[in-house]
């Protein structure tokens, strides 16, 4: 029965709004064709003017993005009034889709056991793949609270996290649901905060469908897997997103790409919009805009979930490639029928996914341009020959990014120093490596899921970070 319900959820998601459909739509083909023809014609008729105008337009675009970041920083302040507890706590379904996580599953079960919510109003599913016998065995052998049970997902394709979540959604009896990843350590009161927010929205007659909790990074400086450069930059990047950008977008009433974990949904709404797209490798980013497309709002809460970073580049790069590939998929899906998002939705799509993709592709090229300009001029004994306005735009863009990271890190209570700021451009340049690799993977293996390796999070590592922060 649940298998049939899972299939129905996937059928209810129109093919044009799923990453299962490959290639461009007629609208996208027409737009690309007209745009390309216009560029070729302009270059043929007015080559110098066209190049100069294009260069200036790009620079103005990046300048406006820097200003937009400053606006978001100003609007992201805290001060959200917490609503009272509801008279009756809604029933809650907690789901965690796991694959090859035998080592870490006892830690996850221990953390989920600490959730502070009425147990008679709580149910939880550990969604495990049928072939993953080692993880199934580890889950069955680990003592679990009565409300948490193992649920084996029947074999099928695509073998992805969103497909497993759709199977869990078909079984869910809760009014609300949330998802966690294998390495997550959620604040025990997170569900209570989300339930109270949804109840207050019901009283106001609102259309709140999803609440995103902030994700905060715990670094592993004392671990054998420590990668200080990637760990610190990753933590600051997360802080900028979840402590600054998303709260500001929520305050503006705009949609945004959800994080891959700790999002809290109304179950009936989630089923209404077709659940998760099993073919999108960032199903979370897609779902945020699909909810908006159906007339629903998104919000944020303050109780965080702690995670560990992916680690060194051999683990960071596959994860980042998957994220960027999923952003490309989501951009492609929602630009097939952009007018369904409305003007504000299109604006949010461009300023989140669109600018994120452009920035990822341009960071490395921009750094290479600046470095080559300085090096060539230095070797020739000449002053650098670079447009002053272009250099100014790059500096302002970097300053806006630093502002987000510094402000977010302060709120997330993770260190962010001058050294981190100086090293940031090197980290941003690596995003370009991930961008071009993701584009290639999108062409060759559009639905392949590059799984992130999760490791145990030692408590002593957290204590070290907190001590270092207090001394910073």
Secondary structure by P-SEA (a helix, b strand, c coil): caaaaaaaaaaacccccccccccccaaaaaaaaaaaaaaaaaaaccaaaaaaaaaaaaaaaaaaaaaaaaaaaaacccbbbbbcccccccbbbbbbbbccccccaaaaaaaaaacccccccbbbbbcccccaaaaaaaaaaccccccbbbbbbcccccccaaaaaaaaaaacccccbbbbccccccccaaaaaaaaaaaaaaaacccccccccbbbbbbccccccccaaaaaaaaaaaaaacccaaaaaaaabbbbbbccccccccaaaaaaaccccccccaaaaaaaaaaaaaccccccccbbbbbbccccaaaaaaaaaaaaaaaaaaaaaaacccccccaaaaaaaaacaaaaaaaaacaaaaaaaaaaaaaaaaaacccccccaaaaaaaaaaaaaaaaaaaaaaaaacccccaaaaaaaaaaaaaaaaaaaaaaaaaaccccccbbbbbbbbbaaaaaaaaaaaaac
